[in-house]
């Protein structure tokens, strides 16, 4: 009986592990997605030097005299899909690459 209670208790404790990611892991996911999204547009001649947070979910990607504004947007739920716990579902949208040359 004690063993069953212990197993049930451990199962309940493990459930919150499906919750949202801690902020530093979520930010890491967002930065990796931003780099993957913009690297082709910047190309080999404009290596990314910095990614600056300008507002919540708004970033500026910089390479020398070139910059690009990027925004993180939530991915809407699919038809009939229920909200669930877990990491934030997002997509990356970017503006044009602007160079001051």
N, CA, C and O atoms as a GROMACS GRO file, in nm:
protein
  404
    1UNK      N    1   0.082  -0.119   0.000
    1UNK     CA    2   0.000   0.000   0.000
    1UNK      C    3   0.087   0.126   0.000
    1UNK      O    4   0.061   0.220  -0.074
    2UNK      N    5   0.191   0.127   0.084
    2UNK     CA    6   0.280   0.242   0.091
    2UNK      C    7   0.351   0.264  -0.043
    2UNK      O    8   0.370   0.378  -0.088
    3UNK      N    9   0.388   0.154  -0.105
    3UNK     CA   10   0.458   0.164  -0.232
    3UNK      C   11   0.369   0.229  -0.338
    3UNK      O   12   0.416   0.312  -0.417
    4UNK      N   13   0.241   0.192  -0.340
    4UNK     CA   14   0.148   0.251  -0.437
    4UNK      C   15   0.130   0.400  -0.411
    4UNK      O   16   0.126   0.479  -0.506
    5UNK      N   17   0.120   0.439  -0.285
    5UNK     CA   18   0.108   0.581  -0.252
    5UNK      C   19   0.233   0.658  -0.293
    5UNK      O   20   0.224   0.770  -0.343
    6UNK      N   21   0.347   0.599  -0.270
    6UNK     CA   22   0.472   0.663  -0.308
    6UNK      C   23   0.479   0.682  -0.460
    6UNK      O   24   0.517   0.790  -0.507
    7UNK      N   25   0.444   0.581  -0.535
    7UNK     CA   26   0.446   0.590  -0.682
    7UNK      C   27   0.346   0.694  -0.729
    7UNK      O   28   0.377   0.773  -0.818
    8UNK      N   29   0.227   0.696  -0.671
    8UNK     CA   30   0.126   0.795  -0.709
    8UNK      C   31   0.174   0.936  -0.676
    8UNK      O   32   0.155   1.028  -0.755
    9UNK      N   33   0.236   0.953  -0.561
    9UNK     CA   34   0.288   1.084  -0.522
    9UNK      C   35   0.398   1.132  -0.615
    9UNK      O   36   0.401   1.249  -0.653
   10UNK      N   37   0.487   1.043  -0.653
   10UNK     CA   38   0.594   1.079  -0.745
   10UNK      C   39   0.539   1.116  -0.883
   10UNK      O   40   0.591   1.206  -0.949
   11UNK      N   41   0.436   1.047  -0.925
   11UNK     CA   42   0.373   1.078  -1.055
   11UNK      C   43   0.313   1.218  -1.052
   11UNK      O   44   0.321   1.290  -1.151
   12UNK      N   45   0.252   1.256  -0.941
   12UNK     CA   46   0.193   1.389  -0.931
   12UNK      C   47   0.300   1.497  -0.927
   12UNK      O   48   0.281   1.606  -0.981
   13UNK      N   49   0.411   1.469  -0.864
   13UNK     CA   50   0.519   1.566  -0.856
   13UNK      C   51   0.581   1.587  -0.994
   13UNK      O   52   0.621   1.699  -1.026
   14UNK      N   53   0.591   1.485  -1.075
   14UNK     CA   54   0.654   1.494  -1.206
   14UNK      C   55   0.567   1.566  -1.308
   14UNK      O   56   0.620   1.611  -1.410
   15UNK      N   57   0.438   1.579  -1.286
   15UNK     CA   58   0.347   1.639  -1.382
   15UNK      C   59   0.385   1.782  -1.422
   15UNK      O   60   0.377   1.813  -1.540
   16UNK      N   61   0.426   1.871  -1.329
   16UNK     CA   62   0.460   2.007  -1.371
   16UNK      C   63   0.576   2.016  -1.469
   16UNK      O   64   0.600   2.124  -1.523
   17UNK      N   65   0.648   1.910  -1.492
   17UNK     CA   66   0.759   1.912  -1.587
   17UNK      C   67   0.712   1.943  -1.729
   17UNK      O   68   0.793   1.980  -1.813
   18UNK      N   69   0.584   1.928  -1.756
   18UNK     CA   70   0.530   1.957  -1.888
   18UNK      C   71   0.493   2.104  -1.904
   18UNK      O   72   0.444   2.143  -2.010
   19UNK      N   73   0.515   2.185  -1.803
   19UNK     CA   74   0.478   2.326  -1.807
   19UNK      C   75   0.570   2.403  -1.901
   19UNK      O   76   0.659   2.346  -1.964
   20UNK      N   77   0.547   2.534  -1.909
   20UNK     CA   78   0.628   2.619  -1.995
   20UNK      C   79   0.775   2.613  -1.956
   20UNK      O   80   0.810   2.582  -1.842
   21UNK      N   81   0.861   2.642  -2.053
   21UNK     CA   82   1.004   2.643  -2.027
   21UNK      C   83   1.040   2.759  -1.934
   21UNK      O   84   0.974   2.863  -1.937
   22UNK      N   85   1.145   2.744  -1.853
   22UNK     CA   86   1.194   2.857  -1.775
   22UNK      C   87   1.238   2.968  -1.873
   22UNK      O   88   1.278   2.938  -1.985
   23UNK      N   89   1.230   3.094  -1.831
   23UNK     CA   90   1.257   3.206  -1.923
   23UNK      C   91   1.391   3.198  -1.997
   23UNK      O   92   1.396   3.230  -2.115
   24UNK      N   93   1.499   3.155  -1.931
   24UNK     CA   94   1.628   3.153  -2.001
   24UNK      C   95   1.632   3.044  -2.109
   24UNK      O   96   1.700   3.061  -2.209
   25UNK      N   97   1.561   2.934  -2.090
   25UNK     CA   98   1.555   2.832  -2.195
   25UNK      C   99   1.464   2.876  -2.308
   25UNK      O  100   1.491   2.848  -2.425
   26UNK      N  101   1.354   2.945  -2.275
   26UNK     CA  102   1.265   2.997  -2.378
   26UNK      C  103   1.339   3.099  -2.464
   26UNK      O  104   1.328   3.097  -2.586
   27UNK      N  105   1.414   3.189  -2.399
   27UNK     CA  106   1.491   3.289  -2.473
   27UNK      C  107   1.593   3.221  -2.564
   27UNK      O  108   1.614   3.265  -2.677
   28UNK      N  109   1.658   3.116  -2.516
   28UNK     CA  110   1.755   3.042  -2.598
   28UNK      C  111   1.686   2.985  -2.721
   28UNK      O  112   1.741   2.994  -2.832
   29UNK      N  113   1.568   2.926  -2.705
   29UNK     CA  114   1.494   2.873  -2.820
   29UNK      C  115   1.462   2.983  -2.920
   29UNK      O  116   1.473   2.963  -3.041
   30UNK      N  117   1.422   3.101  -2.869
   30UNK     CA  118   1.388   3.212  -2.957
   30UNK      C  119   1.511   3.261  -3.033
   30UNK      O  120   1.504   3.286  -3.154
   31UNK      N  121   1.624   3.276  -2.964
   31UNK     CA  122   1.746   3.324  -3.030
   31UNK      C  123   1.795   3.225  -3.136
   31UNK      O  124   1.838   3.266  -3.243
   32UNK      N  125   1.788   3.096  -3.106
   32UNK     CA  126   1.828   2.996  -3.205
   32UNK      C  127   1.736   3.001  -3.327
   32UNK      O  128   1.782   2.986  -3.440
   33UNK      N  129   1.606   3.022  -3.305
   33UNK     CA  130   1.512   3.031  -3.416
   33UNK      C  131   1.537   3.157  -3.499
   33UNK      O  132   1.526   3.153  -3.622
   34UNK      N  133   1.570   3.267  -3.433
   34UNK     CA  134   1.601   3.391  -3.505
   34UNK      C  135   1.722   3.372  -3.595
   34UNK      O  136   1.720   3.408  -3.712
   35UNK      N  137   1.828   3.315  -3.540
   35UNK     CA  138   1.950   3.293  -3.620
   35UNK      C  139   1.922   3.202  -3.739
   35UNK      O  140   1.964   3.232  -3.851
   36UNK      N  141   1.851   3.093  -3.716
   36UNK     CA  142   1.818   3.001  -3.825
   36UNK      C  143   1.734   3.070  -3.933
   36UNK      O  144   1.748   3.039  -4.051
   37UNK      N  145   1.647   3.163  -3.891
   37UNK     CA  146   1.557   3.230  -3.985
   37UNK      C  147   1.631   3.333  -4.072
   37UNK      O  148   1.601   3.346  -4.190
   38UNK      N  149   1.727   3.406  -4.014
   38UNK     CA  150   1.789   3.518  -4.087
   38UNK      C  151   1.924   3.488  -4.150
   38UNK      O  152   1.972   3.566  -4.232
   39UNK      N  153   1.987   3.378  -4.114
   39UNK     CA  154   2.125   3.352  -4.158
   39UNK      C  155   2.139   3.351  -4.310
   39UNK      O  156   2.241   3.397  -4.361
   40UNK      N  157   2.044   3.300  -4.382
   40UNK     CA  158   2.052   3.295  -4.529
   40UNK      C  159   2.045   3.435  -4.589
   40UNK      O  160   2.115   3.465  -4.686
   41UNK      N  161   1.960   3.522  -4.532
   41UNK     CA  162   1.947   3.657  -4.586
   41UNK      C  163   2.073   3.740  -4.561
   41UNK      O  164   2.113   3.820  -4.646
   42UNK      N  165   2.135   3.722  -4.445
   42UNK     CA  166   2.258   3.795  -4.416
   42UNK      C  167   2.374   3.743  -4.502
   42UNK      O  168   2.459   3.820  -4.544
   43UNK      N  169   2.376   3.614  -4.526
   43UNK     CA  170   2.478   3.555  -4.612
   43UNK      C  171   2.616   3.555  -4.550
   43UNK      O  172   2.637   3.602  -4.438
   44UNK      N  173   2.711   3.502  -4.626
   44UNK     CA  174   2.848   3.486  -4.576
   44UNK      C  175   2.920   3.621  -4.565
   44UNK      O  176   3.013   3.634  -4.485
   45UNK      N  177   2.880   3.719  -4.644
   45UNK     CA  178   2.948   3.849  -4.642
   45UNK      C  179   2.903   3.938  -4.526
   45UNK      O  180   2.965   4.041  -4.500
   46UNK      N  181   2.797   3.898  -4.456
   46UNK     CA  182   2.746   3.976  -4.343
   46UNK      C  183   2.725   3.885  -4.222
   46UNK      O  184   2.610   3.854  -4.190
   47UNK      N  185   2.832   3.842  -4.154
   47UNK     CA  186   2.813   3.755  -4.037
   47UNK      C  187   2.739   3.830  -3.925
   47UNK      O  188   2.765   3.948  -3.901
   48UNK      N  189   2.650   3.762  -3.859
   48UNK     CA  190   2.571   3.823  -3.751
   48UNK      C  191   2.663   3.855  -3.634
   48UNK      O  192   2.735   3.769  -3.585
   49UNK      N  193   2.659   3.981  -3.591
   49UNK     CA  194   2.743   4.027  -3.481
   49UNK      C  195   2.666   4.044  -3.351
   49UNK      O  196   2.722   4.029  -3.243
   50UNK      N  197   2.536   4.075  -3.361
   50UNK     CA  198   2.458   4.100  -3.239
   50UNK      C  199   2.310   4.080  -3.265
   50UNK      O  200   2.261   4.100  -3.377
   51UNK      N  201   2.241   4.042  -3.160
   51UNK     CA  202   2.095   4.038  -3.161
   51UNK      C  203   2.053   4.118  -3.038
   51UNK      O  204   2.084   4.080  -2.925
   52UNK      N  205   1.981   4.228  -3.061
   52UNK     CA  206   1.942   4.318  -2.953
   52UNK      C  207   1.792   4.309  -2.931
   52UNK      O  208   1.714   4.314  -3.026
   53UNK      N  209   1.752   4.295  -2.804
   53UNK     CA  210   1.610   4.298  -2.770
   53UNK      C  211   1.566   4.444  -2.768
   53UNK      O  212   1.622   4.524  -2.692
   54UNK      N  213   1.468   4.481  -2.851
   54UNK     CA  214   1.420   4.619  -2.854
   54UNK      C  215   1.289   4.635  -2.779
   54UNK      O  216   1.255   4.746  -2.737
   55UNK      N  217   1.214   4.528  -2.761
   55UNK     CA  218   1.089   4.526  -2.685
   55UNK      C  219   1.052   4.380  -2.666
   55UNK      O  220   1.122   4.291  -2.716
   56UNK      N  221   0.944   4.354  -2.595
   56UNK     CA  222   0.901   4.216  -2.577
   56UNK      C  223   0.871   4.155  -2.713
   56UNK      O  224   0.787   4.205  -2.787
   57UNK      N  225   0.940   4.048  -2.746
   57UNK     CA  226   0.926   3.974  -2.872
   57UNK      C  227   0.977   4.049  -2.995
   57UNK      O  228   0.955   4.004  -3.107
   58UNK      N  229   1.043   4.162  -2.977
   58UNK     CA  230   1.099   4.238  -3.089
   58UNK      C  231   1.251   4.242  -3.076
   58UNK      O  232   1.305   4.270  -2.969
   59UNK      N  233   1.320   4.213  -3.187
   59UNK     CA  234   1.465   4.205  -3.186
   59UNK      C  235   1.520   4.279  -3.307
   59UNK      O  236   1.451   4.299  -3.407
   60UNK      N  237   1.646   4.320  -3.296
   60UNK     CA  238   1.718   4.376  -3.409
   60UNK      C  239   1.844   4.293  -3.427
   60UNK      O  240   1.924   4.279  -3.335
   61UNK      N  241   1.862   4.239  -3.547
   61UNK     CA  242   1.979   4.158  -3.579
   61UNK      C  243   2.076   4.249  -3.655
   61UNK      O  244   2.038   4.316  -3.750
   62UNK      N  245   2.203   4.250  -3.610
   62UNK     CA  246   2.301   4.345  -3.663
   62UNK      C  247   2.423   4.272  -3.718
   62UNK      O  248   2.473   4.176  -3.660
   63UNK      N  249   2.470   4.324  -3.833
   63UNK     CA  250   2.595   4.278  -3.894
   63UNK      C  251   2.660   4.399  -3.958
   63UNK      O  252   2.619   4.442  -4.066
   64UNK      N  253   2.762   4.455  -3.893
   64UNK     CA  254   2.827   4.574  -3.947
   64UNK      C  255   2.728   4.687  -3.963
   64UNK      O  256   2.664   4.729  -3.867
   65UNK      N  257   2.715   4.736  -4.087
   65UNK     CA  258   2.621   4.845  -4.113
   65UNK      C  259   2.484   4.794  -4.158
   65UNK      O  260   2.400   4.873  -4.200
   66UNK      N  261   2.462   4.663  -4.151
   66UNK     CA  262   2.334   4.604  -4.191
   66UNK      C  263   2.253   4.565  -4.068
   66UNK      O  264   2.308   4.523  -3.966
   67UNK      N  265   2.123   4.579  -4.080
   67UNK     CA  266   2.034   4.540  -3.970
   67UNK      C  267   1.903   4.487  -4.025
   67UNK      O  268   1.863   4.515  -4.138
   68UNK      N  269   1.837   4.410  -3.940
   68UNK     CA  270   1.707   4.354  -3.976
   68UNK      C  271   1.621   4.348  -3.850
   68UNK      O  272   1.667   4.301  -3.745
   69UNK      N  273   1.498   4.394  -3.860
   69UNK     CA  274   1.405   4.384  -3.749
   69UNK      C  275   1.335   4.248  -3.755
   69UNK      O  276   1.295   4.203  -3.862
   70UNK      N  277   1.322   4.185  -3.638
   70UNK     CA  278   1.264   4.051  -3.629
   70UNK      C  279   1.163   4.052  -3.515
   70UNK      O  280   1.184   4.117  -3.413
   71UNK      N  281   1.053   3.980  -3.533
   71UNK     CA  282   0.951   3.970  -3.429
   71UNK      C  283   0.916   3.823  -3.407
   71UNK      O  284   0.910   3.744  -3.502
   72UNK      N  285   0.892   3.787  -3.282
   72UNK     CA  286   0.846   3.653  -3.245
   72UNK      C  287   0.694   3.660  -3.234
   72UNK      O  288   0.641   3.745  -3.162
   73UNK      N  289   0.624   3.573  -3.305
   73UNK     CA  290   0.478   3.572  -3.301
   73UNK      C  291   0.429   3.435  -3.254
   73UNK      O  292   0.490   3.332  -3.284
   74UNK      N  293   0.320   3.436  -3.181
   74UNK     CA  294   0.261   3.310  -3.135
   74UNK      C  295   0.198   3.237  -3.252
   74UNK      O  296   0.136   3.299  -3.339
   75UNK      N  297   0.213   3.107  -3.254
   75UNK     CA  298   0.149   3.023  -3.356
   75UNK      C  299   0.008   2.991  -3.304
   75UNK      O  300  -0.006   2.935  -3.196
   76UNK      N  301  -0.096   3.025  -3.381
   76UNK     CA  302  -0.231   2.996  -3.334
   76UNK      C  303  -0.258   2.846  -3.329
   76UNK      O  304  -0.196   2.767  -3.400
   77UNK      N  305  -0.351   2.810  -3.244
   77UNK     CA  306  -0.391   2.670  -3.234
   77UNK      C  307  -0.460   2.627  -3.363
   77UNK      O  308  -0.528   2.707  -3.427
   78UNK      N  309  -0.442   2.503  -3.400
   78UNK     CA  310  -0.508   2.449  -3.517
   78UNK      C  311  -0.656   2.427  -3.490
   78UNK      O  312  -0.701   2.432  -3.376
   79UNK      N  313  -0.731   2.403  -3.593
   79UNK     CA  314  -0.874   2.380  -3.582
   79UNK      C  315  -0.901   2.260  -3.492
   79UNK      O  316  -0.853   2.150  -3.519
   80UNK      N  317  -0.976   2.280  -3.386
   80UNK     CA  318  -1.010   2.174  -3.293
   80UNK      C  319  -0.900   2.140  -3.194
   80UNK      O  320  -0.917   2.050  -3.111
   81UNK      N  321  -0.788   2.209  -3.201
   81UNK     CA  322  -0.676   2.183  -3.111
   81UNK      C  323  -0.699   2.253  -2.977
   81UNK      O  324  -0.741   2.368  -2.973
   82UNK      N  325  -0.672   2.182  -2.870
   82UNK     CA  326  -0.691   2.236  -2.735
   82UNK      C  327  -0.560   2.293  -2.682
   82UNK      O  328  -0.453   2.239  -2.711
   83UNK      N  329  -0.566   2.403  -2.604
   83UNK     CA  330  -0.444   2.455  -2.542
   83UNK      C  331  -0.382   2.349  -2.452
   83UNK      O  332  -0.453   2.273  -2.386
   84UNK      N  333  -0.251   2.344  -2.449
   84UNK     CA  334  -0.181   2.244  -2.368
   84UNK      C  335  -0.060   2.307  -2.301
   84UNK      O  336  -0.011   2.412  -2.344
   85UNK      N  337  -0.013   2.243  -2.199
   85UNK     CA  338   0.110   2.288  -2.133
   85UNK      C  339   0.229   2.257  -2.222
   85UNK      O  340   0.220   2.172  -2.310
   86UNK      N  341   0.337   2.325  -2.197
   86UNK     CA  342   0.458   2.298  -2.272
   86UNK      C  343   0.524   2.425  -2.317
   86UNK      O  344   0.479   2.534  -2.282
   87UNK      N  345   0.630   2.414  -2.394
   87UNK     CA  346   0.700   2.533  -2.441
   87UNK      C  347   0.611   2.618  -2.531
   87UNK      O  348   0.517   2.568  -2.593
   88UNK      N  349   0.641   2.745  -2.537
   88UNK     CA  350   0.566   2.838  -2.621
   88UNK      C  351   0.581   2.798  -2.767
   88UNK      O  352   0.690   2.765  -2.813
   89UNK      N  353   0.470   2.801  -2.839
   89UNK     CA  354   0.473   2.774  -2.982
   89UNK      C  355   0.482   2.908  -3.053
   89UNK      O  356   0.394   2.993  -3.038
   90UNK      N  357   0.589   2.927  -3.130
   90UNK     CA  358   0.610   3.057  -3.192
   90UNK      C  359   0.670   3.042  -3.331
   90UNK      O  360   0.719   2.936  -3.369
   91UNK      N  361   0.664   3.151  -3.405
   91UNK     CA  362   0.728   3.160  -3.536
   91UNK      C  363   0.807   3.290  -3.540
   91UNK      O  364   0.784   3.380  -3.459
   92UNK      N  365   0.900   3.299  -3.634
   92UNK     CA  366   0.982   3.419  -3.649
   92UNK      C  367   0.940   3.488  -3.779
   92UNK      O  368   0.931   3.425  -3.884
   93UNK      N  369   0.916   3.620  -3.770
   93UNK     CA  370   0.887   3.700  -3.889
   93UNK      C  371   0.991   3.810  -3.895
   93UNK      O  372   1.028   3.867  -3.792
   94UNK      N  373   1.040   3.839  -4.015
   94UNK     CA  374   1.146   3.939  -4.028
   94UNK      C  375   1.112   4.043  -4.133
   94UNK      O  376   1.037   4.017  -4.227
   95UNK      N  377   1.169   4.161  -4.112
   95UNK     CA  378   1.159   4.267  -4.210
   95UNK      C  379   1.272   4.254  -4.310
   95UNK      O  380   1.344   4.154  -4.310
   96UNK      N  381   1.288   4.354  -4.396
   96UNK     CA  382   1.395   4.348  -4.496
   96UNK      C  383   1.533   4.373  -4.434
   96UNK      O  384   1.544   4.438  -4.329
   97UNK      N  385   1.635   4.322  -4.499
   97UNK     CA  386   1.773   4.349  -4.460
   97UNK      C  387   1.808   4.488  -4.513
   97UNK      O  388   1.803   4.512  -4.633
   98UNK      N  389   1.844   4.579  -4.422
   98UNK     CA  390   1.875   4.717  -4.459
   98UNK      C  391   2.022   4.744  -4.429
   98UNK      O  392   2.068   4.727  -4.316
   99UNK      N  393   2.097   4.786  -4.533
   99UNK     CA  394   2.239   4.814  -4.516
   99UNK      C  395   2.266   4.962  -4.548
   99UNK      O  396   2.216   5.014  -4.647
  100UNK      N  397   2.346   5.027  -4.464
  100UNK     CA  398   2.383   5.168  -4.482
  100UNK      C  399   2.518   5.177  -4.552
  100UNK      O  400   2.615   5.227  -4.495
  101UNK      N  401   2.525   5.130  -4.673
  101UNK     CA  402   2.653   5.130  -4.745
  101UNK      C  403   2.647   5.222  -4.863
  101UNK      O  404   2.745   5.235  -4.937
   0.00000   0.00000   0.00000
